[in-house]
Amino acid sequence: MTRWLCVLALAGAMPTMPATAQVGAVPIQPRQPVALDMARLDYALQPRQIADDVWVIEGAVEDFSRGNGCNIINTGFIVTGEGVVVVNTGPSRLYGEQQRRAIARVTPEPVVRVLNLNLHPDYFFGNQAWGDVPVQALAGSIAGMQAEGQNYATNMYRLCGDWMKSTEPTPAREPVVPQKLQLGSHRLELIRLEGHTGDDLLLVDHGTGVVFAGGLVFAERVPTTPHADVQRWLRSLDSLEALLPAIPHAVLVPSHGPVGKGKQGIAQTRAWLRWLSGMLEDSARRGLDLSEVLQAPVPAQFQSWAAQPAELHRTLAQWYPVYEKRALLGQMPNK
């Protein structure tokens, strides 16, 4: 069984950055490659400012591996003036501890809230480092963390090795609901969408225009799909896209992929899901078997994306039997 499928199915992102983009008064500079110190298990986390008071710590746009410490996620934080809000805690206890120290190097403000945007392990496995802070997620995400966390851990240890030392799956402790809140000078909004998982949390900072979009958006990287529902995901992308024009200087932070390509990631993710679902429907109608589907050509626009073809093959192995069953039962949508 392939690696991401092992991590997630048992229980139920480095492209070149574009030229400098502007977010309000803060330029987003191209990300510089960071070399991990594997001997010292040092993630070399480098917070990068993308707007006033808003920072991201970017992960590799790759697949889980010991070479990247299984750090393939973008985490972030907002310095509000009344405390820091942290977004995602990374793939391990070690990451969470180093994340905490990296934030302390940027600001003396205390962290007052940690948000896990969905149930996948790299969103919450650093929670152990935040035991003295409210750690929150949508209720469905918490339930998924509780149900699947130990299976995640078994496989993350296998994939990531020593980077996982002393990590225990630690779900978010407090359910959060969609809401608007004022923290210092920042008007924040929590929005619930769905499709990448059953509960996908978005964080919008209306003052700076930064939108932490979680796993709904992948930029220049093949999307992961173990908990996905294609039609709900597509509807959520439409909702997200409709939200952006009302946000001045909007910059979208995907959980996987270059921050400077976040907005383009909406169209990329939508195009991938439409191509993939259409190809699977057509293959099932034609009676192809999985081995034939695995040989299907990938459109040129997707060929250079990170985690290609491994992520595609995982999705095909997971999804194609569902499409075959629908075809056999005559449940395919009319063309």
Residue pairs with C-beta under 8 A, 6 or more apart in sequence:
1 9
2 310
2 313
2 314
2 317
3 63
3 64
3 155
3 159
3 310
4 63
4 64
4 224
4 226
4 310
4 311
4 314
5 226
5 314
5 317
5 318
6 155
6 158
6 159
7 64
7 121
7 152
7 155
7 156
7 159
8 120
8 148
8 152
8 224
8 226
8 227
9 226
9 318
10 151
10 154
10 155
11 147
11 148
11 149
11 151
11 152
12 144
12 147
12 148
12 226
12 227
13 59
13 60
13 61
13 62
13 72
13 73
13 74
13 218
13 219
13 220
13 221
13 254
13 255
13 256
13 257
13 306
13 307
14 31
14 33
14 60
14 61
14 62
14 306
15 61
15 220
15 221
15 257
15 258
15 261
15 304
15 306
16 30
17 30
17 31
17 258
17 260
17 261
18 30
18 258
18 260
18 261
19 30
20 27
20 28
20 29
20 30
21 27
21 28
21 251
21 260
22 28
22 249
23 50
23 51
23 208
23 209
23 210
23 249
23 251
24 51
24 52
24 208
24 209
24 249
25 52
26 49
26 50
26 51
26 52
28 48
28 50
28 251
28 259
28 260
29 48
30 260
31 48
31 58
31 258
31 259
34 44
34 46
35 44
36 42
36 43
36 44
36 67
36 68
36 69
36 71
37 44
38 66
38 67
38 69
41 69
41 94
41 162
41 163
41 165
42 98
43 69
43 71
43 90
43 94
43 95
43 98
45 57
45 95
45 98
45 99
45 102
46 57
46 102
47 55
47 56
47 57
47 77
47 102
47 103
47 105
47 106
48 55
48 56
48 57
48 58
48 259
49 55
50 56
50 210
50 251
50 253
50 259
51 205
51 208
51 209
51 210
51 249
51 251
52 207
52 208
53 78
53 79
53 80
53 81
53 185
53 186
53 208
54 76
54 77
54 78
54 79
54 205
54 208
54 210
55 76
55 77
55 78
55 79
55 103
55 106
56 74
56 75
56 76
56 253
56 259
57 74
57 75
57 76
57 99
57 102
58 74
58 258
58 259
59 68
59 71
59 72
59 73
59 74
59 75
59 90
59 122
59 256
60 68
60 71
60 72
61 72
61 219
61 220
61 221
61 256
61 257
61 258
61 306
62 68
62 72
62 306
62 307
63 72
63 306
63 307
63 310
63 311
64 70
64 72
64 91
64 156
64 159
64 160
65 159
65 160
66 159
66 160
66 161
66 162
66 163
69 91
69 92
69 95
69 160
69 163
70 91
70 92
70 122
70 156
70 159
70 160
70 163
70 164
71 90
71 91
71 95
71 122
72 91
72 122
72 256
73 88
73 90
73 91
73 122
73 123
73 255
73 256
74 88
74 253
74 254
74 255
74 256
74 257
74 259
75 86
75 87
75 88
75 89
75 90
75 99
76 86
76 87
76 88
76 212
76 253
77 84
77 85
77 86
77 87
77 103
77 106
77 111
78 84
78 85
78 87
78 183
78 186
78 188
78 205
78 208
78 210
79 106
79 107
79 109
80 109
80 183
80 184
80 185
80 186
80 188
81 109
81 183
81 184
81 185
81 186
82 109
82 112
82 183
82 184
83 109
83 110
83 111
83 112
83 113
83 183
83 184
84 103
84 107
84 109
84 110
84 111
84 112
85 111
85 112
85 113
85 114
85 115
85 183
85 188
85 203
86 99
86 103
86 111
86 113
86 114
86 115
86 130
86 133
87 115
87 117
87 203
87 212
88 115
88 116
88 117
88 122
88 123
88 124
88 126
88 255
89 95
89 96
89 99
89 114
89 116
89 123
89 124
89 125
89 126
89 127
89 129
89 130
89 135
90 96
90 99
90 122
90 125
90 126
91 121
91 122
91 125
91 126
91 156
91 160
91 163
91 164
92 125
92 126
92 156
92 160
92 163
92 164
92 165
92 167
93 125
93 126
93 128
93 129
93 164
93 165
93 166
93 167
93 168
94 163
94 164
94 165
94 166
94 167
95 125
95 126
95 129
95 163
96 125
96 126
96 127
96 128
96 129
96 130
97 126
97 129
99 126
99 129
100 111
100 129
100 130
103 111
111 130
111 133
112 133
112 134
112 183
113 133
113 134
113 136
114 127
114 130
114 133
114 134
114 135
114 136
114 172
115 135
115 136
115 137
115 176
115 190
115 201
115 203
116 123
116 124
116 127
116 135
116 136
116 137
116 141
116 145
116 172
116 201
117 123
117 137
117 141
117 200
117 201
117 202
117 203
117 212
117 214
117 215
117 255
118 137
118 138
118 141
118 196
118 197
118 199
118 200
118 201
118 214
118 215
119 137
119 140
119 141
119 142
119 144
119 145
119 148
119 197
119 198
119 199
119 227
120 197
120 215
120 224
120 227
121 149
121 152
121 153
121 156
121 169
123 214
123 215
123 255
124 135
124 137
124 145
124 169
124 170
124 171
124 172
125 152
125 153
125 156
125 167
125 169
125 170
127 135
127 170
127 171
127 172
128 166
128 167
128 168
128 170
131 170
134 173
134 174
135 170
135 172
135 173
135 174
136 172
136 173
136 174
136 175
136 176
137 145
137 171
137 172
137 175
137 176
137 199
137 201
138 175
138 176
138 177
138 192
138 199
138 200
138 201
139 175
139 199
140 197
140 198
140 199
141 172
141 197
141 198
141 199
141 201
142 171
142 172
142 175
144 197
144 198
144 199
144 227
145 169
145 171
145 172
146 171
149 169
149 170
149 171
150 169
152 169
153 164
153 167
153 168
153 169
156 164
156 167
157 164
157 167
176 190
176 201
177 190
177 192
178 189
178 190
178 191
178 192
179 189
179 190
180 187
180 188
180 189
180 190
181 187
181 188
181 189
181 190
182 188
185 207
186 205
186 207
186 208
187 205
187 206
187 207
188 203
188 204
188 205
188 206
189 203
189 204
189 206
190 201
190 202
190 203
190 204
191 201
191 202
191 203
191 204
191 243
192 199
192 200
192 201
192 202
193 200
193 202
193 216
193 236
193 239
193 240
194 200
194 229
194 232
194 233
194 236
195 216
195 228
195 229
195 230
195 231
195 232
195 233
195 234
195 235
195 236
195 237
196 214
196 215
196 216
196 223
196 225
196 227
196 228
196 233
196 236
197 215
197 227
197 228
198 227
198 229
200 214
200 215
200 216
200 236
201 214
202 211
202 212
202 213
202 214
202 216
202 240
203 211
203 212
204 210
204 211
204 212
204 243
204 247
205 211
206 247
208 249
209 247
209 248
209 249
209 250
209 251
210 250
210 251
210 253
211 240
211 243
211 244
211 247
211 250
211 251
211 252
211 253
211 262
212 253
212 255
213 240
213 252
213 253
213 254
213 255
213 262
213 265
214 254
214 255
215 223
215 224
215 255
215 256
216 233
216 236
216 237
216 240
216 269
217 237
217 240
217 252
217 254
217 255
217 257
217 262
217 265
217 266
217 269
218 224
218 254
218 256
218 257
218 265
218 268
218 269
218 272
219 254
219 256
219 257
219 258
219 261
219 262
219 264
219 265
219 268
220 257
220 258
220 261
220 265
220 268
220 304
220 305
220 306
221 256
221 257
221 305
221 306
221 307
221 311
222 272
222 302
222 305
222 306
222 307
222 308
222 311
222 312
223 256
223 269
223 272
223 273
223 311
224 256
224 311
224 314
225 314
225 315
225 318
225 319
226 314
226 318
230 273
230 276
230 277
233 269
233 273
234 270
234 273
234 274
237 266
237 269
237 270
240 252
240 266
241 266
244 250
244 252
244 263
250 263
251 259
251 262
251 263
252 262
252 263
252 265
252 266
253 259
253 262
254 261
254 262
254 265
257 265
257 306
261 268
271 301
271 302
272 302
275 299
275 302
276 312
276 315
276 319
279 293
279 296
280 293
280 316
280 319
280 320
280 323
281 323
281 332
281 333
283 292
283 293
283 296
283 320
283 323
284 320
284 323
284 324
284 326
284 327
284 332
285 327
285 332
287 327
290 316
290 317
290 320
290 321
293 316
293 320
294 313
294 316
298 308
298 309
298 312
302 308
323 332
325 331
326 332
